[in-house]
Amino acid sequence: MTVYLKSEAEIERMRKADQLVAKVLHAVAEAVRPGVTTLELDRMAEEMTLQAGAKPAFKGYQGAGPYPFPGTLCTSLNAEVVHGIPSDERKLAEGDILSVDFGVLMDGFYGDSAVTIPVGTIDETAQHLIDVTRESLERAIRVVKPDNRLSDIGEAIQDYAEEQGFSVVRDFVGHGIGRSLHEEPQVPHYRTSGNNLRLRPGLVIAIEPMINEGTWKVESAEDGWTQVTQDGKLSAHFEHSVAVGKNGPIVLSRWAEGEA
């Protein structure tokens, strides 16, 4: 396993990419309302990306799907966990929750982040799931410190999510990020016994817990890309790109208005 550590200058270049990601996700969240299609959101995100001189990271990505991913955003509704394809046939409805995953390539480096957005008024269970998923990410970020172990991240996420009555998806994990969208190491969001890599300054990772209302198990939808919960219950997803700094975590993709 080859892990690429970044210099302070490279991390600053990554911050610029991630701040564009954050700016676009903020705009998408502001545009979410009943009646909007996921393709409308996708077009807005692509236009903002290109205007900033960047490229969408996901569009054309082959991955494990049957054909290159066609969208700028991954838009996953309700029981969809991740990799949902934007469509003009997918209209948002009151009470939905929409997970949006987005990345860019800018100045040679990738940025990557995700949020789950309520559509109008949502029920208590959906809101609690969103809150717990967001907090599980924050708890994971707090352990991103030099000399901690990679496994501490998954432990922090799983312990909190299960304490709140939810489950952690195991089929998809976080990852290193930099000049490639997916680099080593893989970052499990659940307890592992064998992954004891020590965190070192210069490591940049994308932490992206996907938390389910019911079972953690997922399956592929007919399009070959979209992943859905096996029991049809809700899923939420939050992600930040985080650098290991000398004194602790540096969250590159946390939105700071005016930086992008």
Secondary structure, DSSP 4 states (H G I P E B T S, - for coil): --BPPPPHHHHHHHHHHHHHHHHHHHHHHHH--TT-BHHHHHHHHHHHHHHTT-EESSTT--TTSSS----SEEEEETTEEE-PPP-TT-B--TT-EEEEEEEEEETTEEEEEEEEEE-SS--HHHHHHHHHHHHHHHHHHHT--TT-BTHHHHHHHHHHHHHTT-EE--SS-EEE-SSSSSEEEEE-SS--SS--PBP-TT-EEEE--EEESS-S-EEE-TTSS-EEETT---EEE-BEEEEEETTEEEETTS--TT--
